[in-house]
Amino acid sequence: MSKYDDIGKLMHLPLAEIEPGEPCSESEFIITAAAEAILNAGGRNWIPVIVKETGDYQYQVVSNSFIYAVAQQAELERVWCIIIEPESKNIEQAKILAREAIPKVNLSTASRDTILGALRYLVAEPGSALNRLDVIVAANRISEANRETWSNFKPITALRCGITSGKKLDTLAKVFYLSPPAPVAPPPPPPEKVSVKRASRDEIFDRLNYLYTNKIGGFENIDAEKTADAIFNANKGKWKSLTPIAKLAPGLDTAKMKIIKTLFSL
């Protein structure tokens, strides 16, 4: 038999040629009662088992494992099956459609409405760790965040949206995943250092804008235009160091001042 000759076909396969997949968690009572229903309907399972081909006339269950368990209980010689291409994305789709797996969405790119719907699903689960979550607040703050840079869900705990570390954060993995962050290209070479006392306003701005544009050291949160104006217009005649710059604009902490000193001198 060719590897993909029977993809998509509905086939009446011998049960002995089908290996089990993941075990069925349904109760023995339900399986037994369903087996009786199959036998009462002429021994045909009207919902097929989804299988993949593992060799010549050899198959394995990938979805609808409940139907397979019922067929075994009913001691059927043959069971109706659909053969699927054995790619992981196809198998995952089959499990999702059979309600054997929960679909996940990419939190890196998900819309606000998709995030809101997923959070509502989690909140509605019995015993959910998020049962008191304000889903509208959480969805708004998560959707507004720069999620494309996240490598895990931990940044959510800093959004003050009601999702903290531990069980609440771990619950998100049921419905969300993250794309690997795109590699960050190194920034272009920095401009030459200039004297802050002799530099033109444009020279000062160019260096601050370099830090802002390339998101170096948190300078993406600094207003390059206003900071350049403040530095240029300051009375720098008596400066003996660059330390006074820290008082000219909010957010210029010790770490940022170290970066300032790589682009400016007295």
VEXDREN-2710 file (C-alpha; in Angstrom, 1 decimal):
% VEXDREN-2710
k/r/px/py/pz
1/MET/0.0/0.0/0.0
2/SER/1.4/3.4/-0.9
3/LYS/2.0/5.7/2.0
4/TYR/-0.8/8.2/1.2
5/ASP/-3.1/6.2/-1.1
6/ASP/-6.0/6.2/1.3
7/ILE/-5.7/9.7/2.8
8/GLY/-9.2/11.2/3.4
9/LYS/-11.0/7.9/2.6
10/LEU/-13.7/6.4/4.8
11/MET/-12.6/2.8/5.2
12/HIS/-14.0/-0.2/7.0
13/LEU/-10.8/-1.4/8.7
14/PRO/-10.2/-4.6/10.7
15/LEU/-10.0/-3.6/14.4
16/ALA/-7.0/-5.9/14.8
17/GLU/-5.0/-3.7/12.4
18/ILE/-5.6/-0.5/14.5
19/GLU/-3.3/0.3/17.4
20/PRO/-4.7/2.5/20.2
21/GLY/-3.6/6.1/20.6
22/GLU/-4.1/8.1/23.8
23/PRO/-6.3/6.2/26.3
24/CYS/-9.9/7.2/26.6
25/SER/-10.8/8.7/30.0
26/GLU/-14.6/8.1/29.7
27/SER/-16.3/6.0/32.4
28/GLU/-16.8/2.3/31.9
29/PHE/-20.5/2.8/32.1
30/ILE/-20.6/5.2/29.2
31/ILE/-18.4/3.0/27.1
32/THR/-20.4/-0.1/27.8
33/ALA/-23.7/1.7/27.1
34/ALA/-22.3/3.2/23.8
35/ALA/-21.1/-0.3/22.7
36/GLU/-24.7/-1.6/23.2
37/ALA/-26.0/1.3/21.2
38/ILE/-23.6/0.4/18.3
39/LEU/-24.7/-3.3/18.4
40/ASN/-28.4/-2.3/18.5
41/ALA/-27.8/-0.2/15.3
42/GLY/-26.4/-3.1/13.3
43/GLY/-22.8/-2.9/14.5
44/ARG/-21.8/0.2/12.6
45/ASN/-20.1/3.3/14.2
46/TRP/-21.7/6.2/12.4
47/ILE/-19.0/8.5/13.8
48/PRO/-15.6/7.3/12.4
49/VAL/-12.4/6.8/14.2
50/ILE/-9.6/9.1/12.9
51/VAL/-6.4/7.1/12.3
52/LYS/-3.0/7.5/10.7
53/GLU/-1.2/5.0/8.6
54/THR/1.9/3.5/10.3
55/GLY/2.7/0.8/7.8
56/ASP/1.2/-1.6/5.3
57/TYR/-2.3/-2.3/6.6
58/GLN/-1.3/-0.9/10.0
59/TYR/-3.0/2.1/11.6
60/GLN/-3.0/4.0/14.8
61/VAL/-5.8/6.1/16.5
62/VAL/-5.1/9.8/16.5
63/SER/-8.6/11.1/17.4
64/ASN/-12.0/9.9/18.5
65/SER/-10.4/7.5/20.9
66/PHE/-13.8/7.1/22.6
67/ILE/-15.2/5.5/19.4
68/TYR/-12.3/3.1/19.3
69/ALA/-12.8/2.1/22.9
70/VAL/-16.5/1.5/22.3
71/ALA/-15.7/-0.6/19.2
72/GLN/-13.4/-2.7/21.3
73/GLN/-16.0/-3.1/24.0
74/ALA/-18.6/-4.1/21.3
75/GLU/-16.0/-6.6/20.0
76/LEU/-16.5/-5.4/16.4
77/GLU/-14.4/-7.1/13.7
78/ARG/-14.3/-3.9/11.7
79/VAL/-14.6/-0.3/12.5
80/TRP/-15.3/2.7/10.2
81/CYS/-12.3/5.0/10.1
82/ILE/-11.0/8.1/8.2
83/ILE/-7.3/8.1/7.4
84/ILE/-5.5/11.4/8.1
85/GLU/-2.1/12.7/6.9
86/PRO/0.2/12.1/9.9
87/GLU/1.4/15.7/10.2
88/SER/1.2/17.1/13.7
89/LYS/-0.9/20.1/12.7
90/ASN/-3.5/17.8/11.1
91/ILE/-3.6/15.5/14.2
92/GLU/-4.0/18.5/16.4
93/GLN/-6.8/19.8/14.3
94/ALA/-8.6/16.5/14.5
95/LYS/-8.3/16.4/18.3
96/ILE/-9.6/20.0/18.6
97/LEU/-12.6/19.2/16.4
98/ALA/-13.3/16.0/18.5
99/ARG/-13.1/18.2/21.7
100/GLU/-10.1/16.1/22.8
101/ALA/-7.8/19.2/22.9
102/ILE/-8.4/22.8/23.7
103/PRO/-7.5/25.2/20.8
104/LYS/-4.8/27.7/21.5
105/VAL/-4.3/31.1/20.1
106/ASN/-1.1/33.1/19.6
107/LEU/-1.0/35.7/22.3
108/SER/1.9/37.5/20.4
109/THR/-0.6/38.6/17.7
110/ALA/-4.1/37.9/19.1
111/SER/-6.7/40.7/18.9
112/ARG/-8.3/42.2/21.9
113/ASP/-11.6/40.4/21.2
114/THR/-9.8/37.0/20.9
115/ILE/-8.0/37.6/24.2
116/LEU/-11.2/38.5/25.8
117/GLY/-13.0/35.4/24.6
118/ALA/-10.2/33.1/25.7
119/LEU/-10.1/34.7/29.2
120/ARG/-13.9/34.3/29.5
121/TYR/-13.5/30.6/28.6
122/LEU/-10.8/30.2/31.4
123/VAL/-12.9/32.1/33.9
124/ALA/-15.9/29.9/33.3
125/GLU/-14.0/26.6/33.9
126/PRO/-15.0/24.9/37.1
127/GLY/-12.6/25.7/39.9
128/SER/-10.7/28.2/37.7
129/ALA/-7.9/30.1/39.4
130/LEU/-9.1/33.2/37.4
131/ASN/-12.7/33.0/38.6
132/ARG/-12.6/36.6/40.1
133/LEU/-10.7/38.1/37.2
134/ASP/-12.1/41.3/35.5
135/VAL/-11.7/39.9/32.0
136/ILE/-12.4/43.3/30.3
137/VAL/-9.6/45.1/32.3
138/ALA/-7.2/42.1/31.7
139/ALA/-8.0/41.9/28.0
140/ASN/-7.5/45.6/27.5
141/ARG/-4.2/45.7/29.3
142/ILE/-2.8/42.6/27.6
143/SER/-3.9/43.7/24.1
144/GLU/-2.2/47.1/24.6
145/ALA/1.1/45.6/25.7
146/ASN/4.0/45.0/23.3
147/ARG/3.5/41.2/23.2
148/GLU/5.7/40.5/20.2
149/THR/8.8/40.7/22.4
150/TRP/7.5/38.3/25.1
151/SER/9.2/34.9/25.4
152/ASN/6.9/33.8/28.3
153/PHE/3.8/35.0/30.1
154/LYS/5.6/36.6/33.0
155/PRO/5.3/40.2/31.7
156/ILE/1.5/40.0/32.3
157/THR/2.1/40.1/36.0
158/ALA/3.5/43.6/35.6
159/LEU/0.4/44.9/33.9
160/ARG/-1.7/45.0/37.1
161/CYS/-4.6/43.3/35.4
162/GLY/-5.4/40.8/38.1
163/ILE/-3.2/38.0/36.8
164/THR/-0.4/37.2/39.2
165/SER/2.4/34.6/39.3
166/GLY/1.5/31.0/40.1
167/LYS/-1.7/29.3/39.3
168/LYS/-3.3/32.3/37.7
169/LEU/-0.4/32.8/35.3
170/ASP/0.0/29.1/34.6
171/THR/-3.7/28.8/33.6
172/LEU/-3.1/30.9/30.5
173/ALA/-1.0/28.1/28.9
174/LYS/-4.3/26.2/28.4
175/VAL/-5.5/28.6/25.7
176/PHE/-2.5/30.7/24.7
177/TYR/1.0/30.3/23.3
178/LEU/3.7/32.7/22.2
179/SER/5.6/33.0/19.0
180/PRO/9.4/33.0/19.5
181/PRO/10.5/36.6/19.6
182/ALA/12.1/37.7/16.4
183/PRO/15.8/38.1/16.6
184/VAL/16.7/41.8/17.3
185/ALA/19.2/43.2/14.8
186/PRO/22.1/45.0/16.4
187/PRO/21.7/48.8/16.3
188/PRO/23.8/50.8/13.8
189/PRO/27.1/52.3/15.1
190/PRO/26.5/55.2/17.5
191/PRO/27.2/58.8/16.6
192/GLU/30.6/60.3/17.6
193/LYS/30.8/61.7/21.1
194/VAL/30.3/65.5/21.2
195/SER/30.8/68.2/23.8
196/VAL/27.5/69.0/25.4
197/LYS/28.7/72.6/25.8
198/ARG/29.6/73.2/22.2
199/ALA/27.1/70.9/20.4
200/SER/24.2/72.3/18.4
201/ARG/20.7/71.5/19.2
202/ASP/20.5/69.1/16.2
203/GLU/23.7/67.3/17.3
204/ILE/22.2/66.8/20.8
205/PHE/18.9/65.6/19.3
206/ASP/20.6/63.2/16.9
207/ARG/22.3/61.4/19.7
208/LEU/19.2/61.2/21.9
209/ASN/17.1/60.1/18.9
210/TYR/19.6/57.3/18.2
211/LEU/19.0/56.0/21.7
212/TYR/15.2/56.4/21.3
213/THR/14.9/54.9/17.9
214/ASN/17.0/51.8/18.7
215/LYS/15.4/51.4/22.1
216/ILE/18.7/51.4/23.9
217/GLY/18.7/51.4/27.7
218/GLY/15.0/52.4/28.1
219/PHE/15.5/55.6/26.1
220/GLU/12.4/54.7/24.0
221/ASN/10.5/56.1/27.0
222/ILE/12.3/59.4/26.9
223/ASP/11.0/62.4/24.8
224/ALA/14.1/63.0/22.6
225/GLU/12.7/66.4/21.4
226/LYS/12.0/67.9/24.8
227/THR/15.2/66.5/26.3
228/ALA/17.3/67.9/23.5
229/ASP/15.7/71.3/24.0
230/ALA/16.3/71.2/27.7
231/ILE/20.0/70.2/27.4
232/PHE/20.6/72.8/24.6
233/ASN/18.9/75.6/26.5
234/ALA/20.5/74.9/29.9
235/ASN/23.1/77.2/31.3
236/LYS/26.1/74.9/31.0
237/GLY/28.9/77.3/31.6
238/LYS/29.6/76.2/35.2
239/TRP/29.1/72.5/34.6
240/LYS/32.0/70.4/35.8
241/SER/30.3/67.1/34.8
242/LEU/27.3/65.7/33.0
243/THR/25.4/65.1/36.2
244/PRO/23.1/68.1/35.9
245/ILE/21.6/66.6/32.8
246/ALA/19.7/64.1/35.0
247/LYS/17.7/67.0/36.4
248/LEU/16.6/68.3/33.0
249/ALA/14.2/65.5/32.0
250/PRO/12.2/62.9/33.9
251/GLY/13.4/59.3/33.7
252/LEU/17.2/60.0/33.3
253/ASP/18.2/57.6/36.1
254/THR/21.8/56.4/36.9
255/ALA/21.7/53.7/34.2
256/LYS/20.6/56.1/31.5
257/MET/23.2/58.7/32.6
258/LYS/25.9/56.1/32.0
259/ILE/24.7/55.8/28.4
260/ILE/24.5/59.6/28.1
261/LYS/28.2/59.7/28.9
262/THR/29.1/57.4/26.0
263/LEU/27.7/60.0/23.5
264/PHE/28.4/63.3/25.3
265/SER/31.3/64.9/27.0
266/LEU/31.9/68.3/28.5
END
